[in-house]
Amino acid sequence: MADPMDQAGTDMKPKLEFLALAEELHSYILSLLPWQDIIRCTSVCRALRQIYVLSSELQYIVELGGQRLLPVPITDLGNHTPVSQRLQLLRDKAHAWLRFNLHASSFQTFFIQEHFHEVRTYIADGHFCLWYESEDSGNWAKIIPILPSPSQQPVERHWFSGSLCPVPNAYIVDVYMDPAQNLIAIAYAVSRNMLQEGRFYVDLRALDGDGIHPQAAGQTLLLSVLTAQDSHDSFTVTENLRLKGFGRYLALQCSPMFDDPTNTSRVIWWLQLWDWQHSTTSNCNLSDAMSHFEASIDFCFVGNNRLLMLSDNFKLYSIEDMSREPQLLACYSLPFPVEHKKCLLPIDDIAHGSQLHMRAQQTMWTSDPEHRVLCYATLLPRLVFVISTSIFFDFDSERVGEKAATIPWQNWGPTNSRVFPDSWKVYVSGNRVLQIFPTGTGSRYRLHMMDFSPLAVERRQGLGRVVREPSETEIRDSGKTLTTSLPYVEVVSDRVFDPMESIEMWVDGDRIYVAKMMDPADDDPEDLRMDRLEVIEMSTCRDRSIGIPEPVFDQATPIESS
């Protein structure tokens, strides 16, 4: 039995309440909480609410978290933007996207000297990257800065046929450029025989020079995967060679075609991964067979240590340990078989987690790879799946290493995705998705901007249409419907595009890039050539007469007096 005096002594000990602490400690302690908890705490107490209102740091944490962004560490302490200015810039940018008034935006035209035709193009870190593959006229690559700011260090290079690869007469199969890391990677085979045998190499160079990349473990990455061609004599043709990167990772994926003895075509695909900054070799590879060639396969990096393979289902792998094969974590089933698949990730987050030494200006934030969206586009049936990447991180970590579980669509898909039919084009940037839909009148199109970040849904300020309720998508020719319910805000542009304007487009955190096509010749109306880009600066279309509110708190929760 406890001594009454001891109990009394315990009761008489002074209690140190949170609000009794020094004022400078209030913001510091609250800043250690997740952004959702900051909102909860400051919603139930007037004193805490006042602390939040007076703290740019706390508001900045909430704004970053609500927009699914991560702060980038400040590397130049003598040249950085104050938190209050970063907060206002972040709110202004979000507001500009929600207004989505393309007529009020700042337009600039970027002219292209050459008129490109059948060239692979993409935008990366404010640069226009081009790669042309031709056995007849030779391969070439080019990178061009697009309207760089005075503080930016742009790169402009043109590699002519024969200058891309150090090996004479090599067969180049793909080129990958990452301006944020000053990297160009060239996948090639030494000879036609080695091309047919599937023996490839990857050369690493600096974009702004002719030498080896200074952070590369060596000049050439070596293939260690046992390619499917090694065990078959009936090789027909190589298709779908892709070289992709993400920070310190590079991956080469190949889907070759075979005719087996039963005359039934099948696809054997393989994928080789490298940590290019630490080793030129790797035992981290995958390979498997697919039932038919039309069932295409794609892959993408999800975060800094996960790989997602997309085929008849989604297979999530851990690539944290590069000394062995990727470890299967989970398999996510799809509601029905699909064909001709393509995975689309944000183009402006290509080097998340890497040193952005090519940028002179301070990068203040980047999208959170664990809380953004990816788009999964299929042709048969024609659908776009917008999927929250948080589902690929939300599983029991203690089960890693056991047999991977297969998760049925009904357990993960409906609440973590939104399905759209008949989208003509789709583009992704962070938690924003741009889709082009027909207007229903002739061959004209409108641009739909959809923001899936929590703050956009909660704090749209009367702009756009909030979609919280589930939607049903009818799957043609099957009689089935898909119900999905990932919340988003949709804003439709009042500007109408014709087919020539909407034939290609890109989007990043600040801009929309619209390819403009020159008029085709009368004798060749199908000859569509790009000669300029229309650059729309989204961060400049803020209506100054509309104030930017603070985060909306849950009004159902009473605010107590303190």
Buried (B, 14 or more C-beta within 10 A) or exposed (E): EEEEEEEEEEEEEEEEEBEEEEEEEBBEEBBEBEBEEBBBBBBBBEBBBEBBEEBBBBBBBBBBBBBBBBBBEEEEEEEEBEBEEBBBBBBBBBBBBBBBBBEEBEEEEBEBEBEBEEBEBBBBBBBBBBBBBEEEEBBBBBBBBBBBEEEBBBBEBEBEEEBBBBBEEBBBBBBBBBBBBBBBBBBBBBEEEBBBBBBBBBBBBBBBEEEBBEBBBEBBBBBEBEBBBEEBEEBEEBEBBBBBBBBBBBBBBBBBBBEEEEEEBBBBBBBBBBBBBEBBEBBBBBBBEBEEBEBBBBBBBBBBBBBBBBBBBBBBBBBEEBEEBBBBBBBBBBBEEBEEBBBBBBBBBBBBBBEBEBBBBBBBBBBBBBBBBBBBBBEEBBBBBBBBBBBBBEBEEEEBEEEBBEBEBEEBBBBBBBBBBEBEBBBBBBBBBBBBBEEEEEEBBBBBBBBBBBBBBBBBBEBBEBBEEEBEBEBEEEEEEBBBBBBBBBBBBEBBBEEBBBBBBBBBBBBBBBBBBBEEEEEEEEEBBBBBBBBBBBBBBBEEEEEBEBBEBEEEEEBEEE
